[in-house]
Amino acid sequence: MRRGLVLTGWYLVAAMIILAIPVWSSAAEFSYAGPPAFTVTFPGGSSEADEKTDPAQVWRIEYPGGFFCDASVAPIPEGIALKDYPEKSYKPGLEKSVGANSKLSENKEITLADGNKAYYAEFSWTHPPTGTPITTMIVVSYKDGKVVTVGCHPYGDYGKYEKIVKSLKFK
């Protein structure tokens, strides 16, 4: 009986690995030459968005269903500490671009895979034309006199999009 359970467990592990391989192999990477140089890793299945929505955007993709992810590079705003950037700089810009009020529901310091300090923040808002609740998630970091922001704006499958924004890695 015990041997059968162990074998069943191994079969389940093997099946999960086999099922995960297509997801890992379909990953793509956006690379920005800088300054500052960085990469963002994201799952396949996206397409380049037709237009950028902000002059600071250097990358924008769309997933089926209308999910967008983007990266922006701009000068660091004078007098705004990194920890305050999500609320004092990003939030007003988000609200202006979407035409809705938002609530900063999370803002915490993280360490990127390359060792750089960053902040992960989430904003909740409602898409005005459809009434759909959206959670915008961003990772923001200061590097080489620039603010780099990677954001995704999903209304579902949040874990997938959190991984995208947290994949920011400086070269």
Buried (B, 14 or more C-beta within 10 A) or exposed (E): EEEEEEEEEEEEEEEEEEEEEEEEEEEEEBEBEBEBEBBBBBBEEBEEBEEBEEEBBBBBBBBEEEBBBBBBBBEBBEEBEBBBBBBEBBBEEBBEEBEEEBEBEEBEEEEBEBEBEBBBBBBBBBBEEEEEEBBBBBBBBBBEEBBBBBBBBBBEEEEBBBEBBBBBBBE
